[in-house]
């Protein structure tokens, strides 16, 4: 009698494997899958049974492709709220576009069969907060290249680490008296970390859930005020709470950041989102994964206990992740109708020469390599080598290779890219891993500021082109109608 064949383990690529949710999910995945654990410092970690660590910087498409090599399924737990370079210029929304687009394109190229993405609940609103708008944009980008995406949308996740619940717990712990602004009466749908892990785990390789955005939530819908009261009870505290109508979201995000000593890059977008009711929609719930079992009070008590055991008696302040001593500058521009990233790159070089004549000139050779020079001396400020094998109409990539502003001893991966956002007329212009030749203090307050100003002027230039085109279309239409 033949023995039944053992079911082959799927290979799951897990981003953020050393992070808060990723590390917990890793334990569940190894029960039935081989896991490629992706982290920026993956080479520093030791492989274990069914776990294979890889270093992966998702700001690099080449890294994303190497990271997803051999994966059947990919789990996307990435967010870019905190700085990833010594100097980061740009919004987290634009950083998230690059990360998601690299990941989605790499997944398509490497034959990944499913992407599982942890996002936030998206309420019905005319204008979403920056954070929620970004989460929705990432969801769309992940699915833009044809790989089925399963999105798990959660509101406040109750766990011992992460962002939202630890911030709430710190407020309760540190403030015996709290004036509660209007947003603390907003309803949300908290869910315990174990229930989120269950939802993510059950979504993997689940044909029924591919291509779906699924809301998840715990057994209770609550206000933030009610969560503060129950968290205080779990701590054995009785803070005095009173409602006030006059504290704005902008003021709230400042005092929350100061009180909890959490970085404003993380706190500000989260607090801005609290104006929206964040409750799971029945139409977007799936019985298999959506309904969490653990009550908020139970989850709060468990989280506080886990936190106490992990930290002992010492109180540790938030420590930002280690970042390289480089520059990342990311700006979003809007392109005229019908134009793509390769056009934007050429237009940028040509516009620079026109705008800053007679001080600058640009030269381009037959391989599309650029030199930006001082007109008077002919001295190159920057040399940019076009990467034809990593470029397309939707992405133009240039490696920084020389010039006065380039230090060959320090630069290994410095690059400039123009990237069109899928299904839109918007384009991301980004400098990555750039190591300036100027002393850091001088660079930060001269060249870095000038770059932002130049990008502002280029954005205005494109806006004027778009406006000119829009004004010309009605005139052409009137002329055609008049001659017919």
C-alpha positions, -999 to +999 in steps of 0.1 A: +000+000+000+015+034-010+020+059+017+003+092+011+025+119-002+032+147+023+018+180+012+045+203-001+051+233+022+044+266+005+071+292+005+060+325+021+080+357+019+073+378+050+082+414+050+089+431+083+097+397+098+117+413+127+089+438+134+060+437+159+034+418+138+058+401+115+077+384+143+045+370+158+032+359+125+065+341+117+058+316+145+024+306+130+037+304+095+065+279+103+039+254+114+030+247+078+053+268+055+089+276+047+094+313+054+117+337+036+120+363+064+128+397+049+144+425+069+168+453+061+193+436+084+184+400+075+220+389+070+227+395+107+202+369+117+205+332+119+184+308+099+162+284+118+140+254+109+118+265+081+130+301+084+155+316+059+166+352+065+173+376+036+184+412+037+161+433+016+157+471+011+124+475-006+133+510-018+154+490-043+135+471-070+165+448-075+165+440-038+127+433-039+132+409-068+160+390-049+139+390-017+109+374-035+129+348-054+113+314-049+083+327-030+048+313-037+030+339-014+041+372-001+029+390+031+032+428+030+035+444+065+054+475+055+049+511+065+072+540+061+062+565+088+096+566+104+127+580+086+148+555+067+178+578+060+198+603+080+180+630+060+145+621+047+128+647+026+092+639+016+060+625+029+054+590+042+026+586+015+051+591-013+076+567+003+049+541+006+042+544-031+078+534-039+078+505-015+045+491-027+053+495-064+087+478-061+071+450-041+042+445-065+064+445-097+088+421-081+059+398-071+047+397-106+081+391-121+089+363-097+056+345-101+041+351-067+006+337-066-009+359-038-001+390-018-015+393+017-016+429+030-024+443+064-041+477+061-065+499+080-103+500+079-114+525+052-145+545+063-170+561+040-158+597+039-155+625+013-120+632+025-098+605+042-069+613+065-034+611+050-028+578+067-059+561+055-056+576+020-021+562+018-032+527+030-059+526+003-034+538-024-009+511-014-037+485-017-044+496-052-007+496-062-002+461-048-029+449-071-020+469-102+002+443-118-022+413-117-011+394-086-042+387-065-042+407-032-060+398+000-063+428+022-070+425+059-083+458+071-081+464+108-087+494+131-068+497+164-048+466+170-045+457+207-010+443+215+020+449+237+040+467+210+033+485+178+018+520+177-019+527+186-025+507+218+009+514+234+003+551+228-032+549+244-018+529+273+010+555+279-016+583+280-036+564+307-005+555+327+010+590+327-020+613+330-041+612+362-063+639+347-073+640+311-092+665+291-108+645+263-113+662+229-141+654+205-122+626+187-122+605+219-159+600+213-154+586+178-163+549+175-137+523+165-135+486+162-105+474+182-092+439+176-066+419+196-033+410+181-039+372+182-071+377+162-053+398+136-026+370+133-054+345+129-069+365+100-036+369+083-027+333+087-060+320+074-058+343+044-026+327+031-031+304+001-069+308+006-085+308-028-118+320-014-102+352-001-079+361-030-087+395-046-108+406-016-105+435+009-118+422+042-127+441+074-118+425+107-128+436+143-132+423+178-165+416+196-171+453+206-174+486+189-162+513+213-151+549+216-116+559+225-129+572+258-143+538+266-110+521+257-092+545+280-115+537+309-111+499+304-073+503+300-072+522+332-092+495+349-067+469+336-039+490+352-058+494+385-060+532+379-089+556+381-079+587+361-103+617+361-116+622+326-137+651+313-149+660+278-139+693+262-151+706+228-122+729+220-090+708+217-083+704+179-067+674+162-036+695+156-032+703+193-041+667+203-014+652+181+012+675+197+003+667+233+000+630+226+035+630+211+050+649+240+032+629+267+040+595+253+074+605+240+066+588+207+080+602+174+057+627+158+062+610+124+042+581+138+018+599+161+006+627+138-008+606+110-025+582+135-042+610+155-053+627+123-072+594+114-092+594+146-117+618+133-131+589+112-154+562+126-133+530+121-158+502+123-159+470+103-185+469+075-208+439+074-205+438+037-167+434+039-166+408+066-158+371+061-170+346+087-137+327+084-114+356+094-133+387+103-148+382+138-122+384+166-129+365+198-110+384+225-127+413+242-109+447+245-106+443+283-090+408+279-067+420+251-056+451+272-049+429+302-029+405+281-010+432+264+000+450+296+011+417+311+032+408+280+048+443+281+056+441+318+073+407+313+093+419+283+106+451+299+109+440+335+111+469+359+130+492+334+112+518+314+126+520+279+120+550+257+112+546+221+143+540+200+142+548+163+155+521+140+191+524+129+193+544+096+222+549+072+240+582+069+225+590+036+198+611+019+164+600+006+144+628-011+110+619-026+085+643-043+053+637-061+045+656-093+015+656-117+023+649-154+004+662-185-020+638-200-004+611-220+031+617-206+051+590-188+082+587-165+107+586-193+093+619-207+094+634-172+131+625-168+140+641-202+118+672-195+134+677-161+169+678-175+159+701-204+139+724-180+169+727-156+190+741-184+163+765-196+154+776-161+188+782-148+205+796-179+232+810-181+244+793-149+237+756-158+236+735-189+228+698-194+245+674-218+231+640-229+249+613-249+235+586-272+231+563-242+208+588-224+235+596-198+232+631-184+257+657-171+246+688-153+273+713-157+283+748-146+280+768-178+309+792-171+336+765-163+321+733-178+326+716-145+301+688-139+279+691-108+264+657-112+269+629-137+239+605-141+243+571-159+210+558-174+202+522-164+185+508-195+180+473-181+162+487-150+141+513-168+109+514-189+084+540-200+069+539-165+103+542-147+135+560-156+164+551-134+198+569-133+228+560-111+247+590-097+283+584-109+303+616-107+305+654-104+313+680-077+283+669-057+293+633-058+318+615-035+330+583-051+345+570-019+311+570-001+285+564-028+276+528-037+240+529-047+231+566-051+204+569-077+177+592-091+144+577-104+112+589-121+084+565-114+048+568-127+022+557-102+000+529-117-033+540-132-027+577-125-010+608-141+012+612-110+049+606-109+073+601-081+108+617-084+132+602-058+168+603-048+179+572-029+211+563-009+228+595-019+260+604+001+268+641-004+303+653-010+297+685+011+302+684+049+269+673+063+259+705+081+266+726+050+248+701+027+217+700+049+212+738+049+224+745+013+222+718-014+193+699+003+172+731+006+181+740-030+169+706-043+135+711-026+132+745-041+141+732-076+115+704-073+089+730-062+097+751-094+096+720-116+062+710-101+049+745-109+063+742-144+044+710-150+012+725-135+014+754-160+018+729-189-013+710-177-033+742-174-022+754-208-033+721-223-066+722-205-072+758-218-063+748-254-087+719-256-119+740-253-105+765-279-098+736-303-133+722-298-149+756-305-129+759-337-139+724-349-175+730-341-174+764-358-160+750-390-184+720-392 
